[in-house]
Amino acid sequence: MFSRRYLAMWSAIALLGLSTALAATQYVSWLWIVVPLALVALGIFDLTQQRHAILRNYPLWGHFRFLFEFIRPEIRQYFVAYSRRARRRNSGVPACQGLGSSSKASALDVT
């Protein structure tokens, strides 16, 4: 249970313990317990649910996978070089090219 894939869950539990201890000694407000408590609750829910194996095997970290899957089109649009661009580099066309579409806008038939 102490493997690396549960590191986020154990960190949330440690953060909950630390914030509870600090709130008990009145160094911080009791509101500081809300976020670690929510993370621990989400981690326990991830461990007990049966629908997604990613969330069950990687509690809390698995949500980053779904976040990156959600923003994948934007990442591909601006940061990933397409094969058309790589093919132009190999054919002698200069490699400097702006962000966005690599096709010519005048070639599109817009009516």
Backbone bond lengths (Angstrom), bond angles and torsions (degrees), N, CA, C in turn:
res aa  C-N    CA-C-N  psi(-1)  N-CA   C-N-CA  omega(-1)  CA-C   N-CA-C  phi
1 M - - - 1.454 - - 1.524 111.29 -
2 F 1.340 117.87 -10.56 1.459 121.11 179.40 1.514 112.02 -101.50
3 S 1.318 118.65 30.26 1.459 120.48 179.23 1.526 109.86 -77.83
4 R 1.313 115.31 169.68 1.457 121.33 -175.16 1.527 112.40 -64.14
5 R 1.308 118.08 -28.61 1.464 119.57 -177.57 1.520 112.73 -69.65
6 Y 1.332 117.58 -18.75 1.462 121.27 177.22 1.528 112.02 -98.25
7 L 1.327 117.96 11.73 1.458 121.63 -176.74 1.528 112.33 -60.31
8 A 1.316 117.96 -41.27 1.464 120.71 179.36 1.524 111.01 -64.61
9 M 1.317 116.66 -38.25 1.464 120.45 179.41 1.525 110.64 -66.52
10 W 1.324 116.96 -45.93 1.470 119.63 179.66 1.525 111.16 -67.55
11 S 1.312 117.59 -33.16 1.465 120.15 176.63 1.527 110.95 -66.08
12 A 1.324 116.54 -39.37 1.467 120.21 177.34 1.527 110.80 -65.43
13 I 1.330 116.94 -37.80 1.470 120.22 178.00 1.530 110.14 -66.74
14 A 1.346 116.98 -42.21 1.468 120.42 178.10 1.526 111.06 -64.60
15 L 1.332 116.29 -39.94 1.464 120.39 177.94 1.530 111.18 -65.31
16 L 1.328 116.23 -37.21 1.467 119.60 176.31 1.522 110.64 -64.63
17 G 1.323 116.71 -43.09 1.468 119.74 178.32 1.519 112.30 -63.80
18 L 1.331 115.96 -42.40 1.462 120.04 178.99 1.524 111.86 -64.94
19 S 1.316 117.00 -45.11 1.469 119.32 -179.45 1.528 111.36 -68.52
20 T 1.328 117.92 -32.69 1.460 120.48 176.36 1.524 110.85 -67.22
21 A 1.345 115.56 -42.57 1.465 119.04 178.74 1.522 110.94 -64.67
22 L 1.327 117.15 -42.04 1.466 119.72 178.94 1.526 111.66 -66.96
23 A 1.319 116.70 -35.88 1.468 119.41 178.53 1.527 110.76 -71.42
24 A 1.334 117.30 -33.12 1.469 120.22 179.38 1.526 111.28 -68.83
25 T 1.333 116.15 -32.24 1.464 119.48 178.38 1.533 111.64 -89.43
26 Q 1.301 116.42 4.20 1.455 124.81 176.34 1.526 114.02 65.47
27 Y 1.347 117.03 28.92 1.463 120.31 172.60 1.529 111.51 -80.40
28 V 1.313 116.33 -31.73 1.464 121.65 177.26 1.527 108.62 -132.03
29 S 1.318 114.60 166.98 1.464 120.48 179.72 1.530 110.02 -75.09
30 W 1.318 115.43 158.41 1.465 120.04 177.20 1.524 111.88 -67.50
31 L 1.317 118.40 -15.49 1.462 120.78 178.35 1.527 112.26 -67.93
32 W 1.335 117.36 -19.40 1.464 120.65 178.04 1.527 112.43 -68.15
33 I 1.306 117.63 -9.94 1.466 121.55 179.68 1.525 111.20 -84.23
34 V 1.318 118.06 -18.20 1.463 121.73 -171.91 1.531 112.00 -62.34
35 V 1.328 118.20 -49.67 1.473 120.71 -176.61 1.534 111.90 -66.25
36 P 1.353 119.75 -49.46 1.473 117.65 177.13 1.526 113.06 -61.77
37 L 1.323 116.63 -35.28 1.466 119.71 178.43 1.526 110.70 -65.69
38 A 1.328 116.89 -40.04 1.466 120.37 177.43 1.528 110.67 -65.49
39 L 1.327 117.68 -39.68 1.462 120.22 178.41 1.529 111.84 -65.65
40 V 1.323 117.31 -41.69 1.465 120.72 177.69 1.527 110.21 -64.83
41 A 1.324 117.30 -41.89 1.472 120.36 178.36 1.524 110.87 -63.41
42 L 1.333 117.09 -41.52 1.460 120.31 177.77 1.524 110.87 -64.90
43 G 1.334 117.24 -39.73 1.464 120.91 178.17 1.516 112.31 -64.47
44 I 1.317 117.02 -41.49 1.473 120.19 177.61 1.518 110.31 -65.88
45 F 1.324 116.65 -39.99 1.466 119.57 176.38 1.530 110.52 -62.48
46 D 1.340 117.32 -41.54 1.459 120.64 178.90 1.526 111.75 -62.72
47 L 1.315 117.23 -38.70 1.463 120.79 -179.28 1.525 112.40 -69.46
48 T 1.326 117.30 -30.63 1.460 119.91 -174.77 1.520 114.32 -97.04
49 Q 1.315 118.14 -14.12 1.468 119.31 -178.14 1.537 110.03 -74.32
50 Q 1.322 116.75 157.37 1.459 122.16 -176.43 1.522 113.45 -114.93
51 R 1.316 118.95 1.27 1.461 120.98 -171.77 1.526 113.34 -85.71
52 H 1.343 118.74 -42.69 1.458 122.60 -175.96 1.528 109.96 -117.47
53 A 1.315 116.33 118.60 1.463 120.57 178.99 1.527 111.02 -68.75
54 I 1.338 117.74 -31.98 1.467 121.12 178.74 1.525 109.94 -60.43
55 L 1.323 117.56 -47.04 1.460 120.87 -179.00 1.521 111.86 -69.78
56 R 1.318 117.19 -32.94 1.462 120.32 179.10 1.525 111.11 -71.10
57 N 1.327 117.43 -39.21 1.457 121.16 -178.67 1.525 112.88 -82.51
58 Y 1.315 117.58 -29.33 1.461 122.24 -179.72 1.525 109.01 -129.72
59 P 1.347 117.23 76.61 1.471 118.51 -178.94 1.521 110.47 -64.04
60 L 1.289 116.42 139.87 1.465 127.90 -178.13 1.525 111.90 71.88
61 W 1.327 120.36 -44.33 1.473 121.16 178.09 1.524 110.69 -68.45
62 G 1.324 118.23 -31.93 1.458 121.77 -177.55 1.517 113.05 -62.02
63 H 1.311 117.22 -25.55 1.467 119.95 179.06 1.524 111.60 -68.60
64 F 1.344 117.03 -27.87 1.462 119.65 175.51 1.521 110.76 -65.49
65 R 1.334 117.81 -34.69 1.464 120.39 177.79 1.519 110.59 -61.71
66 F 1.320 116.45 -44.65 1.455 119.81 -179.79 1.527 111.39 -69.17
67 L 1.334 117.83 -33.06 1.462 121.25 175.62 1.526 110.19 -64.34
68 F 1.337 116.95 -48.40 1.461 119.58 -179.44 1.523 111.87 -67.90
69 E 1.329 117.57 -30.69 1.456 120.36 175.00 1.526 110.45 -66.41
70 F 1.320 116.27 -34.30 1.466 121.49 179.60 1.530 111.53 -69.86
71 I 1.329 118.47 -38.95 1.465 121.18 -177.70 1.524 112.66 -97.18
72 R 1.321 118.19 11.89 1.463 122.39 -179.20 1.531 113.49 -57.44
73 P 1.337 121.42 -42.54 1.469 119.02 179.75 1.526 113.17 -60.24
74 E 1.320 117.10 -39.11 1.463 119.48 178.80 1.525 111.49 -68.15
75 I 1.310 116.53 -38.68 1.466 119.87 178.09 1.521 110.14 -64.82
76 R 1.310 116.95 -44.05 1.467 119.73 179.31 1.518 111.74 -64.77
77 Q 1.313 116.85 -36.00 1.459 120.36 -176.93 1.523 111.60 -65.73
78 Y 1.309 117.60 -37.98 1.455 119.63 -171.53 1.520 115.44 -107.92
79 F 1.323 118.98 -21.26 1.452 118.72 -171.73 1.519 115.40 -120.39
80 V 1.297 119.42 -17.29 1.462 121.28 -175.18 1.523 108.79 -102.47
81 A 1.341 116.36 129.37 1.463 120.69 178.24 1.525 109.07 -77.22
82 Y 1.300 115.75 132.28 1.457 119.71 179.82 1.526 110.11 -84.14
83 S 1.305 116.41 165.09 1.464 120.45 -177.93 1.530 110.79 -66.52
84 R 1.317 118.11 -29.58 1.461 121.06 178.57 1.532 110.10 -63.60
85 R 1.324 116.09 -40.61 1.456 120.93 179.47 1.537 110.54 -67.97
86 A 1.313 117.44 -40.36 1.462 120.83 178.36 1.523 110.50 -66.31
87 R 1.321 117.58 -35.80 1.452 121.19 179.15 1.531 110.43 -67.01
88 R 1.330 117.96 -36.47 1.463 121.01 177.91 1.521 111.15 -67.10
89 R 1.310 117.67 -36.55 1.452 120.15 178.17 1.514 111.61 -61.85
90 N 1.316 115.91 -38.18 1.456 120.09 -178.41 1.526 112.13 -76.16
91 S 1.318 117.92 -19.09 1.460 119.80 -176.78 1.528 113.25 -92.74
92 G 1.335 118.35 4.78 1.452 120.98 176.71 1.513 114.96 99.91
93 V 1.320 118.87 -4.72 1.462 122.27 176.47 1.529 107.22 -75.65
94 P 1.335 119.20 140.49 1.472 120.64 -178.52 1.529 111.74 -57.00
95 A 1.330 115.31 146.62 1.463 121.18 -175.48 1.526 112.37 -79.82
96 C 1.344 119.12 -16.35 1.463 119.22 -177.96 1.524 109.44 -75.13
97 Q 1.295 115.24 124.96 1.454 121.25 -176.82 1.515 107.87 -153.40
98 G 1.321 118.44 141.83 1.449 122.05 -178.18 1.511 112.69 -71.75
99 L 1.326 114.65 170.49 1.455 120.37 177.37 1.519 109.74 -74.19
100 G 1.309 116.06 160.85 1.457 120.64 178.51 1.511 111.65 102.11
101 S 1.297 116.92 -150.46 1.458 122.11 -175.32 1.522 110.90 -73.82
102 S 1.347 115.69 142.84 1.461 119.61 177.46 1.522 111.64 -97.59
103 S 1.335 117.74 0.64 1.458 120.39 176.59 1.529 109.65 -93.26
104 K 1.325 116.57 155.31 1.462 120.20 -179.19 1.528 110.62 -76.29
105 A 1.310 115.48 133.75 1.461 120.06 -178.84 1.531 111.65 -68.93
106 S 1.343 117.63 -28.61 1.454 119.52 -179.49 1.515 111.80 -72.28
107 A 1.324 118.89 -18.46 1.456 121.35 179.59 1.536 112.24 -79.36
108 L 1.314 117.42 -12.73 1.457 121.00 -179.73 1.521 109.99 -80.19
109 D 1.313 116.15 138.77 1.460 121.90 178.87 1.507 108.27 -94.35
110 V 1.315 117.34 94.98 1.454 122.34 -179.37 1.525 108.92 -104.64
111 T 1.313 116.83 114.33 1.473 120.35 179.51 1.505 110.37 -126.49
